[in-house]
Amino acid sequence: MDTPDEQITVGTDGETLPTVDVLTGRAFITGKSGSGKSNTASVVLEELLEAGYPTLIVDTDGEYYGLKEQYELLHVGADEQCDLRVGPEHAEKLATLALEENVPLILDVSGFLDEDDANDLIRETARHLFAKEKRLKKPFLLVVEEIHEYIPEGGGLDETGQMLIKIGKRGRKHGLGICGISQRPADVKKDFITQANWVVWHRLTWDNDTKVVGRVLGSDYKDAVADLDDGEAFVQTDWGDGVDRVQFKRKRTFDAGATPGLEDFDRPELKSIDEDLVSELEAISDREQRRQDRVAELEQRLEDREQRIDELEQELENARDMSDMAEQFTQAMLQQGGGNGDDAPTEKVNELVAEKNRLERELSEREDRIDALESEVESLRSELADRPTVDDLETAREATERLADAFGLETGDDGDKWRRKYEAAQDRIAELEDQTAVDMPDDYEAFVDDDYVQEAIEEAKDEGSPKYTCAVVAGILRRGGPTTRQEIARDIDIQSDSNIEKGIKPLANRGIVTTDGSGPDKEVDFDLENVREIHERQARKERTEELMDRF
């Protein structure tokens, strides 16, 4: 291998990797279970930590905390063994600690029971890393275990996968590198592997996996990769002349990912992290808990108000029935007793008239109470509708930072004050979240099954072309996300993608899909948010009509 100025030593015979290329490039480490891929990743991390370079490790199996035997890393996740339990609300602070305060991080997602929570944490942390690196431009490596779970070869990418691909394609020019690790290269998106700057191939035996080796390295390596010893690998780099066969050295720290045996082992003493760092993150946790409590309180208040409205409406209906009965009885008594000189019916009529008037007064009072409660409910809903969005505040914050950079200003205390106001605004936004939202399914199959969507698809087929309309819907469903006109054309085996517009246009006119243009490589996707808004408007309309009918 070539040896640029600064190197990290990874092989038993002194083989090295250039430090800057490791930190800022795209890497892929693969090999079957037990072949040494996790050991290789740990060796690279130990060398970087030894040289004082912080990294962030997305640990899906809880096997990297052993690095804390020799190095001070902040171990966060959902497990009790972590230094602190965190969620997506901590993502920006974690990125700040890693990039601006040089704190190495293990983002342990193995303890999350809800995969969506883990995905949200990974995506938001990666997003903040990418955004901050555009300004800082310092060498930094993001390591992702089991990367096939986020950027799979088959199927579409979710938002987390798209964020990791974005880092892989554009992170290097900002100084942000990514290293993906997987035991099944056949399951990893091929563009990620073929565009990697350095790849480590440990032992692979499954035919689908060795075929990948053959396509990337050549047929000679397809068979040879199955005979590699533990810890031995073919190393392919952009800076080298060919493929090197390297025996990686053993990691120095505790192997938390080793397969358990019959013998007992003692967990080593692990280095602790600065308590001030933990206290900052705990403050975020406390703030999030208060936000959730406030949301629950507002939701309960709204539910109580609407329940009370229902009760009063029922009482109002009962009062109307009683008033009607009193009116009918009064008329009957008047007809029965008219003109015969008997005062008894007249007295009874007077009593009934008085009762009727009392009921009408009570009816009026209850209507006033209903109006007051409905006004309070509408006030809550208006408060939500008029609030600034998170994107608005984020845009304002970024604009402020750009202006400060442009004029060479330091934000200082004013920046801290602004951030406190910004955080307070975010808390308030979160308090009001989802109080008036109409439940709509987020997964694409449930979206297509929605009655409104089904009706709109049928109308679109009548307006345009049934064939191309169905092809657009099927193409998006097949990929579980955005697709292009070219991909849809290939799905139905046609050469030109120009006719695909006949399916997209009537669907877009009805708000079912959205597209970023009309070119062959432009993407089209379901417009989930628009349909959600349509349902919300319809629900409000039906509620208004129902109240009008009652009064």
C-alpha positions in Angstrom: 0.0 0.0 0.0 1.0 3.6 -0.5 1.9 5.4 2.7 0.7 9.1 2.9 2.1 11.2 5.7 -0.2 10.2 8.6 -1.0 6.5 8.9 -2.8 4.1 11.2 -1.3 0.6 11.6 -3.9 -2.2 11.2 -1.9 -5.3 10.1 0.3 -7.7 12.0 3.1 -7.1 9.5 2.8 -3.3 9.9 0.3 -2.7 7.1 -1.2 0.8 7.3 -4.1 3.0 6.1 -3.9 6.7 5.5 -5.6 8.5 8.4 -7.3 11.3 6.5 -8.7 8.9 3.8 -10.1 6.6 6.6 -11.7 9.6 8.4 -13.2 11.3 5.3 -13.8 8.5 2.8 -16.5 5.9 2.1 -15.6 2.4 3.4 -17.2 -1.0 3.5 -16.0 -3.9 5.8 -17.6 -7.3 5.2 -17.2 -11.0 6.2 -19.3 -13.8 7.6 -19.9 -14.1 11.3 -16.6 -15.0 13.1 -14.4 -14.0 10.2 -13.0 -10.9 11.9 -15.0 -7.9 10.4 -16.0 -6.4 13.8 -12.4 -6.9 15.1 -11.1 -5.0 12.0 -13.6 -2.2 12.7 -12.5 -2.0 16.3 -8.8 -2.0 15.3 -9.4 1.0 13.0 -11.4 2.8 15.8 -8.7 2.1 18.4 -6.0 3.6 16.1 -8.1 6.7 15.5 -9.0 7.1 19.2 -5.3 6.6 20.1 -4.4 9.4 17.7 -7.1 11.7 19.2 -9.7 11.6 16.5 -13.3 11.3 17.7 -15.8 9.1 15.9 -19.4 8.1 16.2 -20.4 4.4 16.1 -23.9 3.2 15.3 -23.9 0.0 17.3 -26.8 -2.3 16.5 -25.7 -5.3 18.7 -24.2 -3.6 21.8 -20.7 -4.9 21.1 -18.5 -1.7 21.0 -18.8 -0.6 24.7 -15.6 -2.6 25.3 -13.7 0.3 23.8 -14.3 2.1 27.1 -11.8 -0.2 28.7 -9.0 2.1 27.4 -10.8 5.2 25.9 -13.2 7.8 27.2 -16.3 7.4 25.0 -19.9 8.5 25.7 -22.1 5.4 25.5 -25.7 6.3 24.9 -28.8 4.4 23.9 -31.9 2.7 25.5 -30.1 0.2 27.6 -29.3 0.4 31.3 -25.6 -0.3 30.6 -25.4 3.0 28.7 -24.1 6.1 30.3 -27.4 7.8 29.5 -30.7 6.9 27.8 -31.4 9.1 24.8 -34.0 9.7 22.1 -34.3 11.7 18.9 -34.6 14.9 20.9 -30.9 14.5 21.9 -29.7 14.2 18.3 -28.5 17.8 17.8 -26.6 17.8 21.1 -25.0 14.5 20.4 -23.7 15.8 17.0 -22.4 18.9 18.8 -20.6 16.8 21.4 -19.0 14.7 18.7 -17.9 17.4 16.2 -17.5 20.6 18.3 -16.4 19.1 21.6 -14.5 16.1 20.3 -16.3 13.5 22.4 -16.2 10.0 20.8 -19.7 8.5 20.9 -21.2 5.0 20.8 -24.8 5.3 19.6 -26.1 1.9 20.9 -29.5 1.2 19.3 -29.6 -2.5 20.4 -31.9 -1.7 23.4 -34.7 0.1 21.6 -37.9 -2.0 21.5 -39.4 0.2 18.8 -37.4 0.2 15.6 -38.9 3.5 14.6 -37.4 5.2 17.6 -34.0 3.8 16.8 -34.3 4.9 13.2 -35.4 8.4 14.2 -32.4 8.7 16.5 -29.9 7.5 13.8 -31.4 9.7 11.1 -31.6 12.9 13.1 -28.0 12.4 14.5 -26.6 11.8 11.0 -28.6 14.8 9.7 -27.1 17.1 12.3 -23.6 15.7 11.7 -23.9 16.4 8.0 -25.3 20.0 8.6 -22.6 20.9 11.1 -19.8 19.4 8.9 -20.7 21.8 6.1 -19.5 24.6 8.4 -16.8 22.9 10.4 -15.2 20.8 7.7 -13.1 18.6 10.1 -12.2 15.0 9.4 -14.7 12.8 11.2 -15.8 9.1 10.7 -19.3 7.7 11.1 -19.3 3.9 11.6 -22.6 2.0 10.9 -23.0 -1.7 11.9 -25.4 -3.9 9.9 -25.6 -1.2 7.2 -27.7 -3.5 5.0 -30.6 -2.8 7.4 -30.5 0.9 6.3 -29.4 0.8 2.7 -30.6 -2.6 1.4 -30.0 -3.8 -2.2 -33.7 -4.7 -2.7 -36.6 -2.3 -2.0 -36.7 1.4 -1.4 -34.8 3.5 1.1 -36.5 5.1 4.1 -35.4 8.6 5.3 -32.6 7.1 7.4 -31.2 5.2 4.4 -31.4 8.3 2.2 -29.5 10.3 4.8 -26.7 7.7 5.0 -26.5 7.6 1.2 -26.3 11.4 1.2 -23.4 11.3 3.6 -21.7 8.6 1.4 -22.1 10.7 -1.8 -21.5 14.3 -0.4 -19.9 13.9 3.0 -16.3 13.6 1.9 -16.0 17.1 0.5 -17.1 18.4 4.0 -14.8 16.1 5.9 -17.5 13.6 7.0 -16.7 9.9 6.2 -18.8 6.8 6.6 -17.8 3.2 7.2 -20.5 0.5 6.7 -20.2 -3.0 8.1 -22.2 -6.0 7.1 -21.9 -9.8 6.9 -24.0 -10.0 3.8 -22.6 -7.9 0.9 -25.3 -9.3 -1.4 -27.9 -7.5 0.7 -26.1 -4.0 0.6 -26.9 -1.5 -2.1 -24.3 -2.1 -4.7 -23.6 1.6 -5.4 -22.4 2.0 -1.9 -19.9 -0.9 -2.3 -18.6 -0.1 -5.8 -18.1 3.6 -5.0 -16.3 3.0 -1.7 -12.7 4.4 -1.3 -11.5 1.4 0.7 -13.1 -2.1 1.1 -12.1 -4.9 3.4 -13.3 -8.4 2.3 -13.0 -11.0 5.1 -14.1 -14.7 4.6 -17.4 -15.2 2.7 -18.9 -18.6 1.8 -22.5 -18.0 0.6 -22.7 -18.1 -3.1 -24.6 -14.8 -3.4 -21.9 -13.1 -1.4 -18.9 -14.5 -3.3 -20.6 -13.5 -6.5 -20.4 -9.9 -5.3 -16.6 -10.4 -4.6 -16.2 -11.7 -8.2 -18.0 -8.8 -9.7 -16.0 -6.2 -7.8 -12.5 -7.8 -7.4 -12.5 -10.4 -10.2 -13.1 -14.1 -10.6 -9.8 -15.1 -9.0 -10.9 -13.6 -5.7 -14.4 -15.2 -5.9 -13.1 -18.6 -4.8 -10.2 -17.4 -2.7 -12.3 -15.3 -0.3 -13.8 -18.5 1.1 -10.4 -19.8 2.2 -9.3 -16.7 4.2 -8.3 -17.3 7.8 -9.9 -15.6 10.8 -8.8 -11.9 10.7 -7.4 -12.2 7.2 -8.9 -10.1 4.4 -8.5 -8.8 0.9 -8.0 -5.0 1.1 -8.9 -2.9 -1.9 -8.2 0.9 -1.8 -8.3 3.9 -4.2 -4.7 4.8 -3.1 -3.2 1.4 -3.7 -2.0 -0.3 -6.9 -4.1 -3.5 -6.4 -5.6 -5.8 -3.9 -3.5 -6.6 -0.7 -4.0 -9.7 1.5 -3.7 -8.4 5.1 -3.8 -10.2 8.4 -5.4 -7.7 10.7 -4.0 -7.4 14.3 -6.2 -8.2 17.3 -8.0 -5.4 19.0 -6.6 -4.3 22.3 -9.8 -3.6 24.2 -12.4 -5.9 25.7 -14.3 -8.0 23.1 -17.9 -7.3 24.1 -19.1 -9.0 20.9 -17.4 -12.4 21.4 -19.7 -15.4 21.2 -20.4 -16.5 24.9 -18.7 -19.8 25.9 -19.0 -22.1 28.9 -16.2 -20.3 30.8 -17.0 -17.3 32.9 -15.4 -13.9 32.1 -15.2 -10.7 34.0 -16.3 -7.5 32.5 -13.4 -5.1 32.7 -13.4 -1.8 34.5 -14.6 0.8 31.9 -13.6 4.5 31.8 -16.3 6.9 32.9 -17.4 10.0 31.1 -17.4 13.6 32.3 -20.5 14.1 34.5 -21.0 17.6 33.0 -21.6 16.0 29.6 -24.1 13.6 31.1 -25.9 16.4 33.0 -26.4 18.4 29.7 -28.0 15.4 28.1 -30.1 14.7 31.2 -31.4 18.3 31.0 -32.6 17.5 27.5 -34.3 14.3 28.7 -36.1 16.3 31.5 -37.2 18.9 29.0 -38.6 16.2 26.7 -40.4 14.5 29.6 -42.0 17.9 30.5 -43.0 18.4 26.9 -44.7 14.9 26.8 -46.4 15.6 30.0 -47.8 18.9 28.7 -48.9 17.3 25.5 -50.7 14.6 27.5 -52.3 17.3 29.7 -53.5 19.3 26.7 -54.9 16.1 25.0 -56.8 15.2 28.2 -58.2 18.7 28.4 -59.3 18.6 24.8 -60.9 15.2 25.3 -62.7 16.4 28.5 -64.0 19.4 26.7 -65.3 17.4 23.8 -66.8 14.8 26.1 -68.6 17.6 28.1 -69.9 19.1 24.8 -71.3 15.7 23.9 -73.0 15.4 27.4 -74.5 18.9 27.1 -75.7 18.3 23.6 -77.5 15.2 24.9 -79.0 17.2 27.7 -80.0 19.8 25.2 -81.8 17.2 23.1 -83.6 15.9 26.1 -84.6 19.4 27.1 -86.0 20.0 23.6 -88.0 16.8 23.8 -89.4 17.9 27.2 -90.3 21.3 25.9 -92.1 19.8 22.9 -94.0 17.5 25.2 -95.0 20.5 27.4 -96.2 22.5 24.3 -98.3 19.6 23.1 -99.8 19.0 26.5 -100.6 22.7 26.8 -102.4 22.8 23.5 -104.3 19.6 24.4 -105.5 21.0 27.7 -106.5 24.3 26.1 -108.6 22.4 23.5 -110.1 20.2 26.2 -111.1 22.9 28.7 -112.0 25.8 26.3 -115.2 27.7 27.2 -116.9 25.4 29.9 -116.1 27.6 32.9 -113.9 25.1 34.7 -110.9 26.8 36.3 -108.9 23.5 36.9 -107.7 23.1 33.3 -106.7 26.7 33.2 -104.6 26.3 36.3 -103.0 23.2 34.9 -102.3 25.1 31.7 -100.6 27.9 33.6 -98.4 25.4 35.5 -97.4 23.8 32.2 -96.7 27.1 30.6 -94.5 28.1 33.6 -92.7 24.7 33.3 -92.2 25.2 29.6 -90.7 28.7 30.2 -88.4 27.2 32.8 -87.2 24.5 30.4 -86.6 27.1 27.7 -84.5 29.2 30.0 -82.5 26.1 31.0 -82.1 25.2 27.3 -80.8 28.7 26.6 -78.3 28.5 29.5 -77.0 25.1 28.2 -76.6 26.5 24.7 -74.5 29.3 26.1 -72.3 26.7 28.0 -71.9 24.7 24.8 -70.9 27.8 22.9 -68.3 28.7 25.6 -66.8 25.2 25.5 -66.7 25.0 21.7 -65.0 28.4 21.7 -62.3 27.1 24.0 -61.8 24.0 21.8 -61.5 26.2 18.7 -59.1 28.4 20.5 -56.8 25.4 21.1 -57.1 24.4 17.5 -56.4 27.9 16.3 -53.3 28.0 18.5 -52.0 25.0 16.7 -53.0 26.3 13.2 -51.2 29.6 13.7 -48.0 28.2 15.2 -44.6 28.5 13.3 -43.3 25.2 12.1 -40.0 23.5 13.1 -38.8 24.1 9.5 -39.5 27.8 9.9 -37.5 28.0 13.1 -34.7 25.9 11.7 -34.5 28.1 8.6 -34.4 31.2 10.8 -31.6 29.7 12.9 -29.5 28.7 9.9 -30.0 32.2 8.4 -28.8 33.8 11.6 -25.7 31.6 11.6 -25.0 32.4 8.0 -25.3 36.2 8.6 -23.0 35.9 11.6 -20.4 34.0 9.6 -20.7 36.5 6.7 -20.0 39.5 8.9 -17.4 37.6 11.1 -19.5 38.0 14.2 -19.5 35.7 17.3 -23.0 34.9 18.6 -21.7 34.8 22.2 -24.3 35.4 24.9 -26.8 36.7 22.4 -26.5 33.4 20.5 -27.2 31.5 23.7 -30.2 33.7 24.4 -31.5 33.1 20.9 -31.0 29.4 21.3 -32.9 29.4 24.6 -35.7 31.2 22.9 -35.6 28.8 20.0 -35.6 25.8 22.3 -38.5 27.3 24.2 -40.4 27.8 20.9 -39.7 24.2 20.0 -41.1 23.1 23.4 -44.2 25.1 22.8 -44.6 23.6 19.3 -44.2 20.1 20.7 -46.8 20.8 23.4 -49.4 21.5 20.7 -48.4 18.7 18.4 -51.1 16.4 17.0 -54.0 17.7 19.1 -56.3 18.1 16.0 -54.6 15.7 13.6 -56.7 13.1 11.8 -55.2 9.6 12.0 -53.9 8.6 8.6 -51.8 5.5 7.9 -48.1 6.3 7.0 -47.3 3.0 5.2 -47.9 3.1 1.5 -50.1 0.0 1.3 -52.5 1.4 3.9 -52.4 4.7 2.1 -53.6 3.1 -1.2 -56.3 1.2 0.7 -57.8 4.5 2.0 -61.3 5.1 0.6 -60.6 8.6 -0.6 -57.4 7.4 -2.4 -59.2 4.5 -4.0 -61.9 6.8 -5.3 -59.3 9.3 -6.6 -57.3 6.5 -8.4 -60.5 5.3 -10.1 -61.2 8.8 -11.3 -57.6 9.2 -12.5 -57.9 6.0 -14.5 -61.0 7.3 -16.2 -59.4 10.7 -17.0 -56.0 9.4 -18.2 -54.9 5.9 -18.9 -55.8 2.9 -16.6 -52.6 1.2 -17.7 -50.2 4.0 -16.8 -52.1 5.1 -13.7 -51.9 1.6 -12.3 -48.2 1.4 -13.3 -47.4 4.6 -11.3 -49.2 3.3 -8.2 -47.6 -0.1 -8.5 -44.1 1.4 -9.0 -44.3 3.5 -5.9 -45.7 0.5 -3.8 -43.0 -1.8 -5.2 -40.2 0.4 -4.0 -41.8 1.5 -0.8 -40.9 5.1 -1.7 -40.1 7.5 -4.6 -39.6 6.1 -8.1 -38.7 7.6 -11.4 -40.4 7.6 -14.8 -37.7 5.4 -16.2 -38.1 2.8 -13.4 -41.9 2.7 -14.0 -41.4 2.2 -17.7 -39.0 -0.7 -17.0 -41.6 -2.2 -14.7 -44.1 -2.6 -17.5 -41.5 -3.4 -20.1 -41.8 -0.3 -22.4 -38.9 1.5 -24.0 -40.1 5.1 -23.7 -41.1 6.8 -20.4 -43.0 9.6 -22.1 -46.4 8.0 -21.7 -45.9 7.5 -18.0 -47.0 11.2 -17.6 -50.6 10.0 -18.6 -50.7 8.1 -15.3 -48.9 10.8 -13.2 -50.9 13.9 -14.2 -54.4 12.8 -13.3 -53.1 11.4 -10.0 -51.3 14.7 -9.2 -54.4 16.7 -10.1 -56.2 14.9 -7.3 -53.4 15.3 -4.8 -52.5 11.6 -4.7 -48.9 11.9 -5.9 -46.3 14.7 -6.0 -43.4 15.0 -8.4 -40.3 17.1 -8.7 -40.4 17.5 -12.5 -41.2 15.8 -15.8 -37.8 14.4 -16.8 -37.2 10.7 -17.1 -35.1 10.7 -13.9 -37.4 12.9 -11.9 -39.1 11.2 -8.9 -42.8 10.7 -8.2 -44.1 9.7 -4.8 -47.4 9.5 -2.9 -48.5 12.8 -1.4 -49.3 11.5 2.1 -49.5 14.9 3.8 -51.9 16.3 1.2 -54.4 13.4 1.7 -54.0 13.8 5.4 -55.0 17.5 5.1 -58.0 16.6 2.9 -59.2 14.2 5.6 -58.8 16.8 8.3 -60.8 19.4 6.3 -63.5 16.8 5.7 -63.6 15.9 9.4 -64.0 19.6 10.4 -66.7 20.1 7.8 -68.7 17.0 8.9 -68.4 18.2 12.5 -69.7 21.6 11.6 -72.6 20.2 9.7 -73.5 17.9 12.5 -73.6 20.8 15.0 -75.7 22.9 12.6 -78.2 20.1 12.2 -78.6 19.7 15.9 -79.4 23.4 16.5 
